[in-house]
């Protein structure tokens, strides 16, 4: 039988890579946290963490156990939530912040459903340009992209793979793309904050290629405006495959994937909320978001890189999708 304090300690250190930081976040003495990790390793009979430079990283056993550890903690939280439902009504004010790329479609529909299921709840939904930095017991943030270290709990929901997209009308009069270095011959639609340090494209056979987008005539700060510009033939841009597939389902023939075998790193999708016991309204929303997470996000980073992009259209030569 596992001790949930030990499981929580291990999960937090897996996220932070630091005993000192996790001890501070959990409000524990570093010696107490270290003892809990040691006790857990004794229970499972294998080392779960090892030190590399100034960070703690998981062993192979630690990677495997972490998946089950998260499931156990989630089940414990869900069972407690189910019991709380018997004696607490979900009501009051709740603030939800989200990255602009996730608000339309998926999250918006879930918030409507949450309010329909709980008539006593009032929700304020805001888009945000930066993740939160201060705890708020009545706030949940859904973030897309890397996160800095904060005094808040970060729970990974999944990953969004990305690829290059353009409209068939744009590609019809442009040279075929066979390698990311040829992007300099094309118009680039820039998503502000996404390419400042350049883009590292990866190919399973041909390694990596660093691309620095040139100055562009059109820059936007929201994913939906970005997708609109690409679909309307303003150039080539980098889009999450999931968003591109949703747009293509609603507007067939607007987008085509370019260089599908060259991909930058996937973007993590993360829930951010305060540590400690959650108000009933917060835990109810968190459970709904976990249960409704699209299956395409849940495969994890290693397998997410095989996600299928939007297919080609008859208007553009199939070689655009199959060249390396």
C-alpha positions in Angstrom: 0.0 0.0 0.0 1.5 3.3 -1.1 1.6 6.4 1.1 0.0 9.3 -0.7 2.4 11.8 1.0 5.3 9.9 -0.6 3.6 9.8 -4.0 2.9 13.5 -3.8 6.5 14.2 -2.9 7.8 12.1 -5.8 5.5 13.7 -8.3 6.5 17.2 -7.3 10.2 16.4 -7.5 9.7 14.9 -10.9 8.2 18.2 -12.0 10.8 20.5 -10.4 13.9 18.4 -10.5 14.9 20.0 -7.2 14.4 18.9 -3.6 14.9 22.4 -2.4 12.3 23.9 -4.7 9.7 21.1 -4.1 10.2 21.3 -0.3 9.4 25.0 -0.5 6.4 24.5 -2.7 5.0 21.7 -0.5 5.8 23.6 2.7 8.1 20.8 4.0 11.5 20.6 5.4 14.0 19.4 2.8 15.0 16.5 5.1 11.3 15.4 5.4 10.9 15.5 1.6 14.1 13.5 1.1 13.0 10.9 3.7 9.6 10.5 1.9 11.4 9.8 -1.4 13.7 7.3 0.2 10.8 5.5 1.9 9.0 5.3 -1.4 12.1 3.9 -3.1 12.3 1.3 -0.4 8.7 0.3 -0.9 9.1 -0.2 -4.7 12.5 -1.8 -4.3 14.2 0.4 -6.9 15.8 3.8 -7.1 13.4 6.3 -8.8 15.6 9.4 -9.0 19.3 10.0 -9.7 21.3 13.2 -9.7 22.7 14.7 -12.9 24.6 17.9 -12.5 22.5 20.0 -10.1 19.1 18.4 -11.0 17.3 15.2 -10.0 16.2 13.2 -13.0 14.2 10.0 -13.1 15.7 6.5 -13.6 14.0 4.2 -16.0 12.0 2.8 -13.1 11.1 6.4 -12.0 9.7 7.2 -15.5 7.6 4.1 -15.5 6.4 4.5 -11.9 5.6 8.2 -12.4 2.8 7.4 -14.9 1.1 5.1 -12.4 1.8 7.5 -9.5 -0.1 10.3 -11.3 -3.0 7.9 -11.9 -3.1 6.9 -8.3 -3.1 10.6 -7.1 -5.7 11.5 -9.7 -7.9 8.6 -8.6 -7.5 9.6 -5.0 -8.5 13.1 -5.8 -11.4 12.0 -8.0 -12.7 9.7 -5.3 -12.5 12.5 -2.7 -14.3 14.8 -5.2 -17.0 12.2 -5.7 -17.5 12.0 -1.9 -17.6 15.7 -1.6 -20.3 15.9 -4.2 -22.6 14.1 -1.7 -22.4 17.0 0.8 -21.3 20.1 -1.1 -23.0 22.0 -3.9 -20.9 23.6 -6.6 -21.6 27.3 -6.5 -20.0 30.7 -6.2 -17.6 32.8 -8.4 -14.9 31.1 -10.4 -12.2 32.7 -12.6 -10.8 30.8 -15.6 -7.8 32.1 -17.5 -6.6 30.5 -20.7 -4.2 30.9 -23.6 -6.1 32.4 -26.6 -5.4 29.4 -28.7 -7.6 27.2 -26.5 -10.6 29.4 -25.7 -12.6 28.9 -28.9 -14.2 25.6 -29.5 -13.0 23.2 -26.9 -12.8 25.2 -23.7 -15.7 27.5 -24.5 -18.1 24.6 -24.9 -16.8 23.0 -21.7 -17.5 26.1 -19.7 -21.0 26.3 -21.0 -21.5 22.7 -20.0 -20.1 23.3 -16.6 -22.4 26.2 -16.0 -25.4 24.1 -17.2 -24.6 21.3 -14.8 -24.1 23.7 -11.9 -26.7 26.5 -12.0 -25.2 28.0 -8.8 -21.8 28.8 -10.4 -20.7 32.1 -12.1 -17.7 32.0 -14.4 -15.4 34.7 -15.6 -13.4 33.5 -18.6 -10.4 35.6 -19.7 -7.7 35.1 -22.3 -4.2 35.9 -21.0 -0.8 36.7 -22.5 1.2 35.3 -19.6 0.8 32.5 -17.1 -0.1 33.3 -13.5 2.6 33.9 -10.8 0.5 34.2 -7.6 -1.8 31.7 -6.0 -5.5 32.2 -6.1 -7.8 29.6 -4.7 -10.6 30.6 -7.0 -8.7 30.6 -10.3 -7.7 28.0 -12.8 -5.5 28.6 -15.8 -5.2 26.5 -18.9 -1.9 27.3 -20.6 -0.4 26.3 -23.9 3.4 26.3 -24.2 6.4 26.3 -21.8 5.9 27.5 -18.3 8.4 29.1 -15.9 8.7 27.9 -12.4 5.9 29.3 -10.2 4.6 28.7 -6.7 1.6 27.0 -8.4 0.8 23.5 -9.2 1.4 22.5 -12.9 -0.6 19.5 -14.2 0.2 18.4 -17.7 -2.9 17.5 -19.8 -1.1 16.7 -23.0 0.9 18.0 -25.9 0.1 19.7 -29.2 2.3 18.8 -32.1 2.9 21.5 -34.7 3.7 21.6 -38.4 3.9 24.1 -41.2 0.7 25.0 -43.0 -0.4 27.1 -46.0 -3.4 27.5 -48.2 -3.6 25.6 -51.5 -4.0 28.9 -53.4 -0.8 30.3 -51.9 1.2 27.1 -52.7 -0.2 26.8 -56.3 2.1 29.7 -57.5 5.1 28.9 -55.3 8.0 26.5 -55.7 7.7 23.1 -54.0 9.1 22.8 -50.5 11.6 20.0 -49.9 13.5 21.3 -46.9 13.0 24.0 -44.2 15.9 26.0 -45.6 13.7 26.8 -48.6 11.3 28.7 -46.3 13.3 31.9 -47.1 11.7 31.8 -50.5 8.2 32.1 -49.0 6.2 34.7 -47.1 6.1 34.0 -43.4 3.0 34.6 -41.2 4.4 35.3 -37.7 2.8 34.5 -34.4 4.3 37.0 -32.0 6.4 35.4 -29.2 6.5 32.1 -31.0 9.6 32.5 -33.2 11.8 35.1 -31.5 14.6 32.6 -30.8 14.1 30.9 -34.2 12.7 27.4 -34.8 14.4 24.1 -34.4 12.9 21.6 -36.9 13.5 17.8 -36.3 13.4 15.0 -38.8 13.7 11.3 -37.9 16.3 10.6 -40.6 17.9 13.9 -41.3 18.4 15.3 -37.9 17.7 19.0 -36.9 17.6 22.3 -38.8 17.5 25.7 -37.1 15.4 28.2 -39.0 15.3 31.9 -38.2 12.2 33.5 -39.8 12.9 36.6 -41.8 11.2 40.0 -41.1 7.5 39.6 -42.1 4.9 42.1 -43.3 2.2 40.5 -41.1 2.4 39.7 -37.4 -0.4 38.7 -35.0 -0.6 37.8 -31.3 -3.6 35.3 -31.4 -3.7 31.9 -32.9 -7.1 32.3 -34.5 -5.9 35.5 -36.4 -2.8 33.6 -37.3 -4.8 30.7 -38.8 -7.1 33.1 -40.6 -4.1 34.7 -42.3 -2.6 31.4 -43.3 -5.9 30.1 -44.7 -6.4 33.3 -46.7 -3.1 32.9 -48.5 -0.9 35.4 -46.7 2.0 32.9 -46.5 3.3 29.9 -44.5 3.0 29.6 -40.7 3.4 27.1 -37.9 0.2 25.8 -36.4 -0.8 23.1 -33.9 -2.0 20.0 -35.8 -5.1 19.8 -33.6 -6.2 23.3 -34.4 -5.4 22.9 -38.1 -7.5 19.7 -38.2 -10.4 21.4 -36.4 -10.3 24.2 -38.9 -10.1 21.9 -41.8 -13.1 19.9 -40.5 -15.1 23.1 -40.4 -13.7 24.6 -43.6 -12.5 21.8 -45.9 -9.8 22.7 -48.4 -8.5 25.8 -46.6 -5.2 24.3 -45.3 -2.5 22.0 -46.4 0.4 20.7 -44.4 3.9 21.4 -45.8 7.0 19.3 -44.9 5.0 17.0 -42.6 8.1 15.1 -41.6 9.9 18.2 -40.2 8.5 19.2 -36.9 9.5 21.6 -34.1 9.0 20.5 -30.4 5.4 19.9 -29.4 3.7 22.4 -27.1 2.6 21.3 -23.6 -0.9 21.9 -22.5 -1.0 22.5 -18.7 -3.5 23.2 -15.9 -2.1 25.7 -13.4 -3.8 26.2 -10.0 -3.0 26.7 -6.3 -1.6 23.9 -4.2 -3.5 22.5 -1.3 -7.1 21.6 -0.8 -9.3 22.9 -3.7 -12.7 24.5 -3.2 -15.4 22.2 -4.5 -16.1 24.5 -7.5 -12.4 24.3 -8.6 -12.0 20.6 -8.2 -15.2 20.0 -10.1 -14.0 22.1 -13.0 -10.5 20.4 -12.9 -12.1 17.0 -13.1 -14.3 18.0 -16.1 -11.2 19.4 -17.9 -9.3 16.2 -17.3 -12.1 13.9 -18.4 -12.7 16.0 -21.5 -9.1 16.3 -22.7 -9.0 15.4 -26.4 -7.5 11.9 -27.0 -5.0 13.4 -29.4 -3.4 15.4 -26.6 -3.1 12.4 -24.2 -0.5 10.3 -26.1 2.4 12.2 -24.5 5.4 13.9 -26.1 7.1 10.7 -27.3 4.2 9.5 -29.3 2.7 12.8 -30.1 5.3 13.4 -32.7 3.6 10.8 -34.9 0.2 12.7 -34.9 -1.2 12.9 -38.4 -1.3 16.4 -40.0 -4.1 17.8 -42.2 -3.9 15.8 -45.4 -3.2 17.2 -48.9 -5.9 18.5 -51.2 -6.4 17.7 -54.8 -5.5 21.3 -55.7 -1.9 20.8 -54.7 0.6 18.2 -55.9 0.9 15.3 -53.4 4.7 15.6 -53.4 4.3 18.6 -51.1 3.3 16.2 -48.3 5.8 13.4 -49.0 9.0 15.1 -49.7 11.5 15.0 -46.9 
